[in-house]
Every structure is written in structure tokens, then in C-alpha cells.
């Protein structure tokens, strides 16, 4: 145990953010560089090393949180990094982007603010990179087996790294021009600078993983041809089919899916554009969808100089405290203020878009909405609440409905889907096609980065067993796991 009285002597402190007026002038991460390390030892000491550490169950990866909290408290950063990497390939991603279900499950959180697990995690990995404790793990011998991984998001990267370290020759196919999937083009720079992806990719290249960008399986290369080339295939193509909003006026110019809007801002930071082809500069922006992707659109619009930003959510405003239906240690749906919301804009709950209105040139100008309420368990418009708000740029951030069916990947492989429209798999993450496995959102449906990494690690174990008959790779989860699912 780090400090038996740590949780009594120290309150919860989180990373400090840069002032809003400063950070809106750039695209760097919102947090003050180096602000965590001076306080992290005290924060780690608040961990009580519980007899039953519910944080383990709250984390899909089964992170050994009390162990690396103890090492962080003692400032043994090398040991902390080793324990952290024992269960998580990419803690620099989860430490910045995960909503931290582990903190919701922290025993201290029953009656006090929980341990700052996420901040401790990111401090450990950042320190490990600075001190050179993150090195390539090159396999001692090669198996002679080859694996293709489709998709370079967190699930694909985790599966590829695990399989490479097991001695297989792995090639990752990515349809975009750079590696990283939604980490690269779906997450704004102010939430995670892409240098974190770049150095991890360099580590993977040094270990032997190969990357093939600009190749979409199903279009540029037939899935059947890919299967002939490799001994096994892992599909980690994500759930990229965005939910649309079929209301009158949807065809007007200026209405985009979030994943049409966000990647262009990231491409500016990569140097591909001077100015984003779709920009919020000087416009009244409306973001439809109250989740994390919607918040990403809000923060991006702020940095592009929007005249105003309004975020709409069809559901009621979440509460500030747990309800009886969301007891500890489950992950509660609480009102959340992200860094993007700190920067301004308006959030409107319990409203539904009825139609869009444009000008004579076909550009969207107004969004018409109405308030809604639950009646007999159904969201119903409230009479007399219709109004319109200015909208010169609208982004749809309403989630995703499944993997891409238009590129031919599913049909060319002959894959079966489950009742939710995701690619079906067994306990080893294998599909109905022998030697073809699936991990991440393509099999699970839209979910979190931490779940994607856990699925990638588990699918790697299943693939390794298929290739060799056995496997020493860890498997954090099974496809049927739904405990504490978020």
C-alpha cells in the first residue's frame, strides 16, 4: 500500500488546464505541460490497495492499478511503466482519452472523490517515454506465420503489436493516408497531440510490424485475395457508418457528418492544408449530438473562430449525482463539462431537429427544433415549443450504426452479422470464416478506446492459438463480456 493515510491527508487534484483565451489560439493539448508530475505522488498515495480492487473490474483491460499507483507514489517510474504495460499497449492514448470507468469503480469513490487513476496513468507513461523506458520488444524468433490486420485504430494496433511480439509477421492495412484510424483523424489535436501516435508507430516498426496505408480492403484489394496471401486476418475496421438525420433540408450545403468535418482540421495540423476546406470561421455552428464526438466538434469550432456554437441533445440533461439505477461501482451517466465546453458555447437538452432552412443558393441558414419529453416511455414533441436558431454550419455527431457494408469487405469474406448488425465472432474472436478474426467496434459496435485495446489484445490471443495451437498472450475479455460496459 502506498500510504495508509494518503486518502485522509490528500484531496483529489487533477491536471491543470491552460487558460481558455490562451489555448484557443493554438491546437496543442489543453493541459499545462508538466503540471501533473509534482502532485502525482501524493495523488497515487490516495490509493487504498483495497482487498477487492473494483477498479480492476471497472477497467476492460484489467489494469493493475493499485500496483502502479504504489510504484508512482515511490517514484519508481521504470517499475510503474512495466506494470502499466503488462495490461495496456498504449497507456498514452487511454490516459488522455478514456472516460475512466476505473475511477467510477474506485472504492474510495463510494463516499469521497476517487483516485485520479487516469492522471497517474498518463504521468507514468509520459515519464517512461522521457526516460527511455519504452523500448521495442523484438521477438526472439519468428513463427513463419503471416497475419493481415485491417484497420490501424487502437484495436488494430493492439492486435498487431501483440501478434508481432508473438513472432508472427504482421502487416497492417489502413485505408487513410496515415496510420492511426480515428486516433489520427477523429480525435482533435487539443485532446491528444499526434506525436504520441507517431512515436508508438515507430516502436512497432522497430519490432517488425509493417504498415500499408492508402489501401482499402474490399475496394483497392479484394478480401478474398488478402486471405490467400496471409495465414490469418484480423478485422479491426471500426464502426464507421454514421447515423444520419433524415429530416427536410438535410440536402442543404453546410450540413456534414462529424467525421467529414473533424478529419480536415487534423489534416491542417498535419500540414496537408493551410485552412480546412470545411471551417467554422465566422459562422453560427450547431452540433447535433451531446457525446464526446459532439464535444470534439465544439472545441474545433471554437478554434476555427466560430461566431457562435450551440450543441443539441435529444435526451434530458444528466444529473450531477448517481441515481438509484446507477449505483457504485457501475459507470454513471453524469453531467460532464469537457475542456471544449469550458471554452464557451451553449448546450441545449431535450430538443429534436424538425427541419433545416436554407437560402436561395442552397446553403443552410436556420435549424428548426422543438422541445421533447418522455410520455409513456417515448420521446414526444411538446406542442408550442417550436423555434429556430441560426445555423450556417451543422455537424451531425449522433454516433455510428456499424461497420462499412459498402466497400465489400463483409460480403467478400462472407461474414455473418449478429443481431446488432456487427460482425459475429466466437469466444476466440473468430468469425464464421476460419482464420478471420474481428476486434474492436467492427465486432462490438461503437465503444471506447479502452475496450478497443482490450479487444485487440484478446483477438490477438485467439489468432495466435489458431496459428500455433496454443498461446501465451493475455486475453483481458471475451466477446460476451458486458459487465460494467460503457
C-alpha positions in Angstrom: 0.0 0.0 0.0 1.3 3.4 -1.0 0.4 5.4 2.1 -2.1 4.1 4.7 -3.2 7.7 5.4 -2.9 9.0 1.9 -6.6 9.3 1.2 -7.1 11.0 4.5 -4.2 13.5 4.1 -4.7 14.5 0.4 -7.7 15.6 -1.6 -8.2 14.9 -5.2 -6.2 17.1 -7.6 -6.4 16.8 -11.4 -4.3 18.1 -14.3 -4.3 21.9 -14.7 -5.7 23.3 -17.9 -4.2 26.3 -19.8 -6.3 29.4 -19.7 -9.1 29.4 -22.3 -8.0 32.6 -24.0 -4.5 31.1 -24.5 -5.4 27.6 -25.6 -7.9 28.8 -28.2 -5.1 30.4 -30.1 -3.4 27.0 -30.8 -4.2 23.3 -31.2 -1.9 22.0 -28.5 -3.2 19.8 -25.7 -5.3 21.8 -23.3 -3.3 20.8 -20.2 -0.4 22.7 -18.7 2.8 20.7 -19.7 4.5 19.2 -16.6 1.8 20.2 -14.2 1.0 16.7 -13.1 4.3 15.3 -12.1 4.8 17.5 -8.9 1.5 16.3 -7.5 1.2 12.8 -8.8 3.0 11.0 -6.0 0.5 12.4 -3.5 -2.4 11.5 -5.7 -1.1 8.0 -6.1 -0.8 7.7 -2.3 -4.6 8.1 -2.1 -5.0 4.5 -3.5 -6.1 2.3 -0.6 -4.9 -1.0 -2.1 -8.3 -2.4 -1.4 -8.8 -6.1 -0.6 -11.1 -6.3 -3.6 -9.9 -3.6 -6.1 -13.1 -2.8 -8.0 -11.0 -0.6 -10.3 -9.7 -3.8 -11.9 -13.2 -4.8 -12.9 -14.1 -1.3 -14.0 -11.2 -1.3 -16.5 -11.8 -3.6 -19.5 -8.0 -4.1 -19.7 -7.9 -5.3 -16.1 -5.1 -2.7 -15.4 -3.1 -3.4 -12.3 -3.9 -0.1 -10.9 -3.0 -0.5 -7.2 0.4 -1.9 -8.2 1.4 1.0 -10.4 -0.1 3.5 -8.0 2.3 2.2 -5.4 5.3 2.5 -7.7 4.2 6.0 -8.7 4.0 7.0 -5.1 7.5 5.8 -4.6 8.6 7.4 -7.9 9.9 4.2 -9.2 8.9 5.1 -12.7 10.5 2.2 -14.5 8.6 -0.4 -12.4 5.4 1.6 -12.7 5.8 1.6 -16.5 6.4 -2.2 -16.6 3.2 -2.8 -14.6 1.2 -0.4 -16.7 2.4 -2.0 -20.0 1.7 -5.5 -18.6 -2.0 -5.0 -19.5 -2.1 -1.9 -21.8 -0.2 -1.4 -25.0 -1.0 2.3 -25.3 -1.5 4.0 -22.0 -0.7 7.4 -23.5 -3.9 7.0 -25.5 -6.2 5.8 -22.7 -4.6 8.2 -20.2 -5.7 11.1 -22.4 -8.9 9.9 -24.0 -10.6 7.3 -21.8 -13.6 8.4 -19.7 -12.0 6.4 -16.8 -14.6 3.7 -15.8 -11.9 2.6 -13.4 -12.4 5.8 -11.4 -16.1 5.3 -11.3 -15.4 1.9 -9.7 -12.8 3.1 -7.3 -13.7 2.1 -3.7 -12.7 5.5 -2.4 -15.4 6.9 -4.7 -18.1 5.4 -2.5 -18.0 8.5 -0.3 -15.1 10.6 -1.5 -13.7 11.9 -4.8 -12.0 8.8 -6.4 -8.3 8.4 -7.0 -7.0 10.3 -10.1 -6.2 7.0 -11.8 -6.2 8.5 -15.3 -3.8 11.3 -14.4 -1.5 8.8 -12.7 -1.5 6.6 -15.8 -0.6 9.3 -18.2 2.1 10.6 -15.9 3.7 7.2 -15.7 3.8 6.7 -19.5 4.9 10.2 -20.3 7.8 9.8 -17.7 8.6 6.4 -19.3 9.0 8.0 -22.7 11.1 10.8 -21.3 13.5 8.4 -19.5 13.8 5.8 -22.4 11.9 3.1 -20.5 9.7 2.4 -23.6 11.7 0.3 -26.0 10.9 -2.1 -28.9 10.2 -5.7 -27.8 11.6 -7.6 -30.7 10.6 -11.3 -30.8 13.4 -13.8 -30.2 12.3 -16.0 -33.1 9.8 -15.8 -36.0 7.0 -18.3 -36.3 6.9 -18.3 -40.1 3.2 -17.3 -40.0 1.7 -14.2 -41.5 -1.2 -12.0 -40.3 -3.0 -9.2 -42.0 -4.7 -6.6 -39.7 -7.4 -4.5 -41.4 -7.5 -1.1 -39.7 -5.0 0.9 -37.7 -7.1 2.2 -34.9 -6.5 1.2 -31.3 -7.9 -2.3 -31.7 -5.9 -3.0 -34.9 -2.7 -1.6 -33.4 -3.1 -3.6 -30.2 -3.7 -6.8 -32.1 -0.8 -6.1 -34.4 1.7 -5.4 -31.6 0.7 -8.5 -29.7 0.9 -10.7 -32.7 4.3 -9.2 -33.8 5.7 -9.8 -30.3 4.5 -13.4 -30.5 6.8 -13.9 -33.5 4.3 -13.6 -36.4 4.9 -11.4 -39.5 2.2 -8.8 -39.3 1.1 -6.2 -41.9 -1.5 -3.5 -41.0 -3.7 -2.2 -43.8 -5.1 1.3 -43.4 -7.3 3.0 -45.9 -6.3 6.5 -44.9 -3.0 8.1 -45.8 -1.6 7.9 -42.3 -1.7 5.3 -39.6 -3.9 5.7 -36.5 -7.6 5.4 -37.6 -9.9 7.5 -35.5 -7.0 8.3 -33.2 -5.4 10.1 -36.1 -8.3 11.8 -37.8 -11.2 11.6 -35.3 -9.6 12.9 -32.2 -8.7 16.6 -32.3 -5.1 17.7 -31.6 -6.1 19.6 -28.5 -7.2 16.3 -26.9 -4.2 14.2 -28.0 -1.3 15.5 -30.0 -0.4 13.1 -32.8 3.2 12.9 -31.8 2.0 10.3 -29.3 0.8 8.1 -32.1 3.9 8.7 -34.2 6.4 7.5 -31.6 4.3 4.4 -30.8 4.2 3.5 -34.5 8.0 3.9 -34.7 8.3 1.4 -31.8 6.0 -1.0 -33.6 8.0 -0.7 -36.9 11.2 -1.4 -34.9 9.5 -4.5 -33.5 8.8 -5.7 -37.1 5.2 -4.6 -37.7 4.6 -3.4 -41.3 2.2 -0.8 -42.3 0.4 -0.4 -45.7 -1.5 2.9 -45.9 -3.9 4.1 -48.6 -5.3 0.6 -49.2 -9.0 -0.1 -48.5 -9.7 -3.8 -48.3 -12.8 -4.6 -50.4 -12.1 -1.8 -52.9 -8.4 -1.5 -53.5 -7.7 -5.1 -52.6 -10.3 -7.8 -52.5 -10.8 -9.5 -49.2 -10.5 -12.9 -50.8 -7.1 -12.1 -52.3 -5.9 -10.8 -48.9 -7.0 -14.1 -47.2 -5.0 -16.1 -49.8 -1.9 -14.0 -49.0 -1.9 -14.5 -45.2 -2.3 -17.3 -42.8 -4.8 -15.3 -40.7 -6.7 -12.0 -40.9 -7.8 -9.7 -38.1 -10.6 -7.2 -39.0 -10.4 -4.0 -36.9 -12.1 -1.7 -39.4 -14.3 0.1 -36.8 -17.9 1.0 -36.9 -17.7 3.8 -39.4 -21.3 4.0 -40.7 -22.5 7.3 -39.2 -26.1 7.7 -38.0 -27.9 10.2 -40.3 -30.7 12.7 -39.7 -33.4 12.3 -42.4 -35.4 15.5 -42.0 -36.4 18.1 -44.6 -33.5 20.2 -45.7 -30.8 17.6 -45.0 -29.6 18.1 -48.5 -28.6 21.7 -48.0 -24.9 22.7 -48.2 -23.2 23.2 -44.9 -24.5 20.0 -43.1 -21.9 17.4 -42.5 -21.2 14.3 -40.6 -18.8 14.9 -37.7 -16.3 12.5 -39.4 -16.4 14.7 -42.6 -15.6 17.8 -40.5 -13.1 16.7 -37.8 -10.5 15.0 -40.0 -10.0 18.1 -42.1 -9.0 20.1 -39.0 -6.5 17.4 -38.2 -5.1 17.4 -41.7 -4.4 21.1 -41.3 -2.2 20.2 -38.3 -0.5 17.5 -40.4 0.4 20.2 -42.9 -1.9 18.9 -45.7 -3.9 22.2 -45.8 -3.3 25.8 -44.8 -7.0 26.2 -44.0 -9.6 23.4 -43.5 -11.9 23.0 -46.6 -14.8 23.0 -44.1 -14.3 25.7 -41.5 -16.5 27.3 -38.8 -14.8 30.6 -39.1 -17.3 33.4 -38.7 -20.3 31.0 -38.8 -23.1 30.1 -36.4 -22.4 26.5 -35.7 -24.8 23.9 -34.5 -23.6 20.5 -33.3 -26.3 17.8 -33.1 -25.3 15.1 -30.5 -24.3 15.5 -26.9 -21.5 12.9 -26.7 -17.7 13.1 -26.9 -17.7 13.4 -30.7 -20.0 16.4 -30.4 -17.7 18.0 -27.8 -14.8 17.5 -30.2 -16.8 19.4 -32.9 -17.5 22.2 -30.3 -13.8 22.6 -29.4 -12.8 22.5 -33.1 -15.3 25.2 -34.0 -14.1 27.4 -31.2 -10.5 27.2 -32.5 -11.6 28.0 -36.0 -13.3 31.2 -34.9 -17.0 30.4 -35.0 -19.4 33.2 -34.4 -21.4 31.0 -32.0 -21.6 27.3 -31.1 -24.7 25.5 -30.0 -24.8 21.8 -29.1 -28.1 20.0 -29.2 -29.0 16.8 -27.3 -32.3 15.0 -27.6 -32.1 13.4 -24.2 -32.6 15.3 -20.9 -29.7 16.8 -19.1 -27.9 14.2 -17.0 -27.8 14.7 -13.3 -24.8 15.7 -11.2 -25.1 12.7 -8.8 -25.6 8.9 -9.2 -29.2 7.8 -9.4 -30.6 4.7 -7.7 -30.4 2.9 -11.1 -26.7 3.6 -11.5 -25.1 2.5 -8.2 -21.4 2.2 -7.4 -19.4 0.6 -9.0 -21.2 1.0 -12.3 -20.3 3.7 -14.7 -22.9 6.5 -14.2 -24.2 8.8 -16.8 -23.5 12.2 -15.2 -23.4 15.8 -16.5 -19.9 16.3 -17.8 -18.1 19.5 -18.7 -15.3 18.8 -21.1 -12.5 21.2 -21.9 -14.4 22.2 -25.1 -17.5 23.2 -23.0 -15.3 25.3 -20.7 -14.4 27.3 -23.8 -17.9 28.6 -24.4 -21.0 27.8 -26.4 -24.5 26.8 -25.4 -25.8 23.3 -24.6 -29.5 22.6 -25.2 -31.1 19.4 -23.9 -34.4 17.7 -24.7 -34.7 19.1 -28.2 -35.2 17.5 -31.6 -34.5 18.9 -35.0 -37.6 19.1 -37.2 -36.1 20.6 -40.4 -33.4 22.8 -41.9 -34.0 26.1 -43.8 -31.6 27.5 -46.4 -31.0 30.5 -48.6 -31.6 30.8 -52.3 -28.1 29.3 -53.0 -28.9 26.1 -51.1 -26.8 26.9 -48.1 -28.2 26.1 -44.6 -29.1 29.1 -42.6 -31.6 28.0 -39.9 -32.2 24.9 -37.8 -35.8 24.4 -36.7 -36.3 22.4 -33.4 -38.9 21.5 -30.9 -38.6 20.5 -27.3 -39.3 16.9 -26.4 -40.4 15.0 -23.3 -40.9 11.3 -22.3 -44.5 10.3 -22.4 -45.2 6.6 -21.8 -41.6 5.9 -22.4 -41.4 7.6 -25.8 -39.8 10.9 -26.7 -42.7 13.1 -27.8 -42.7 16.7 -29.2 -44.0 19.4 -26.8 -46.7 21.5 -28.6 -45.9 25.2 -28.8 -42.1 24.8 -28.3 -41.0 25.1 -31.9 -38.4 27.7 -32.7 -35.4 28.2 -35.0 -31.8 29.0 -34.4 -29.1 30.3 -36.8 -27.1 27.5 -38.3 -24.6 28.2 -41.1 -22.5 25.0 -40.3 -24.2 21.9 -38.9 -22.3 18.8 -37.8 -24.0 15.5 -37.1 -22.4 13.7 -34.1 -25.1 11.1 -33.4 -23.0 8.0 -33.2 -22.3 5.1 -35.6 -24.5 2.2 -36.6 -22.0 -0.5 -37.7 -19.1 -1.4 -39.9 -19.0 -0.2 -43.5 -21.0 -2.5 -45.8 -20.5 -0.5 -49.0 -16.8 -1.3 -49.5 -17.4 -5.1 -50.0 -15.3 -6.3 -47.1 -18.2 -8.1 -45.3 -19.6 -9.7 -48.4 -16.3 -10.7 -50.0 -15.3 -12.5 -46.8 -18.7 -14.0 -46.5 -19.1 -12.8 -42.9 -22.1 -13.3 -40.7 -23.5 -10.5 -38.7 -25.0 -10.6 -35.2 -28.4 -9.2 -34.2 -27.0 -5.8 -33.7 -25.5 -5.6 -37.2 -21.9 -6.2 -36.1 -19.6 -8.9 -37.4 -20.3 -12.0 -35.4 -17.5 -13.9 -33.6 -17.0 -16.7 -31.1 -15.1 -16.9 -27.8 -11.8 -16.7 -29.6 -13.0 -13.6 -31.6 -13.0 -15.8 -34.7 -15.8 -15.1 -37.3 -17.7 -17.8 -39.2 -14.8 -17.8 -41.7 -11.9 -19.9 -40.3 -8.8 -17.8 -39.8 -10.6 -14.5 -39.9 -11.0 -12.7 -36.6 -12.6 -9.4 -35.6 -11.8 -6.9 -32.8 -13.0 -3.5 -31.7 -16.0 -1.6 -32.9 -16.4 -3.8 -36.0 -17.4 -6.7 -33.7 -18.5 -4.8 -30.6 -20.3 -1.8 -32.0 -19.4 1.8 -31.2 -17.5 1.8 -27.9 -14.4 3.2 -26.1 -10.7 3.2 -26.9 -10.0 1.1 -23.8 -12.5 -1.5 -25.0 -10.8 -1.4 -28.4 -7.4 -2.1 -27.0 -8.8 -4.9 -24.8 -10.5 -6.5 -27.8 -7.4 -6.2 -29.9 -5.3 -8.0 -27.3 -8.0 -10.7 -26.9 -8.3 -11.2 -30.7 -4.5 -11.5 -30.9 -4.6 -14.4 -28.4 -7.3 -16.1 -30.5 -5.4 -15.6 -33.7 -2.2 -16.9 -32.1 -4.0 -20.0 -30.9 -5.3 -20.6 -34.4 -1.9 -20.3 -35.9 0.1 -22.3 -33.4 -2.4 -24.4 -31.4 -1.6 -22.5 -28.2 -0.9 -19.0 -26.9 0.8 -17.3 -24.0 -0.7 -13.9 -25.0 -3.2 -12.5 -22.4 -6.9 -12.1 -23.2 -8.5 -9.5 -21.0 -12.0 -10.0 -22.2 -14.4 -12.3 -24.1 -16.9 -11.0 -26.7 -19.8 -11.7 -24.4 -18.4 -9.6 -21.6 -20.9 -6.9 -20.7 -20.0 -6.3 -17.0 -19.8 -2.5 -16.3 -20.0 -1.9 -20.1 -19.8 1.7 -21.1 
